[in-house]
Amino acid sequence: MKAYAIGDCNSGGDEWEEELKLTQQAVQAINQLNPKPKFLVLCGDLVHGMPGTPWREAQIRDLKNVLKEINPEIPLVFVSGNHDLGNTPTPETIQSYCDEWGDDYFSFWLGGVFFLVLNSQLYFDSSQCLELKQAQDAWLDQQLAIAKGRQCKHAVVFQHIPLFLKDPAEDHNYFNLELSIRQELLEKFHKAGVKAVFSGHCHKNAGGVYKDLEMVISSAIGCQLGEDTHGLRLVAVTAEKIAHRYYSLNELKNSQDVGKDIAVMLKQK
């Protein structure tokens, strides 16, 4: 059984100091988890300052300093969000992100599970970087062919903007992808055997199911837009299933051993 943690870092603008404190609490909670997560995914909006804002560089430095306290045995996986690239990304904003955090899309294997990290801004508005969107499309088709051909235990996608919030056929809005793009991706993922897509962006927990694919949206470590509390999601993976649960930071702080809870999750799923 493998476990990993997912958080959405988006901050609350003028309340940056409070956001940093919450992130520090999350780091402390992650470091004491038992079993230790195989990796930590930050599902985008790493800082609040959009490209071009004067306080952006300071926020990047602040966040990197906090993340240095993560147990070095827990790798970090960064997903690009709209605050990282801009609502309408450009080649320049994408390159700036890559310089700071690494590739905006990539894949990796762990324990027979195939993970894909996507730049969902290219599916939200690629009007200023169409060639980059086409490059990700071609790469994604290659990766999904690998997932299908190599018969991995599971294939999992991480992206900032959800495909949908509750219903695969719901109307398009700021918090999901446009319907035709959504349907195309859903079918591609389904045919390749992708079992779960994990996203952030909404600052509240949500999700739904398309055929045998689960769309999972995790609320934020920081600013909340719903009734959820500051927290992150723990995911447990076996050869048979993927199980997950969202925890508040207080729940994690008061529980040094979540192993029993994870075992219950796996039985219930």
Buried (B, 14 or more C-beta within 10 A) or exposed (E): BBBBBBBBBBBBEEBBEBBBEBBBBBBBBBBBBEEEBBBBBBBBBBBBBBBEEEEBEEBBEBBEEBBEEBBEEBBEBBBBBBBBBBEBBBEBBBEBBBEBBEEBBBBEEBEEBBBBBBBBBBBBBBEBBEEBBEEBBEBBEEBBEBBBEEEBBBBBBBBBBBBBBEEBEBEBEEBBBBBEBBBBBBEBBBEBBBBBBBBBBBBBBBBBEBEEBBBBBBBBBBBBEEEBEBBBBBBBBBEEBBBBBBBBBEBBBEBEEBBEBBEEBBEEE
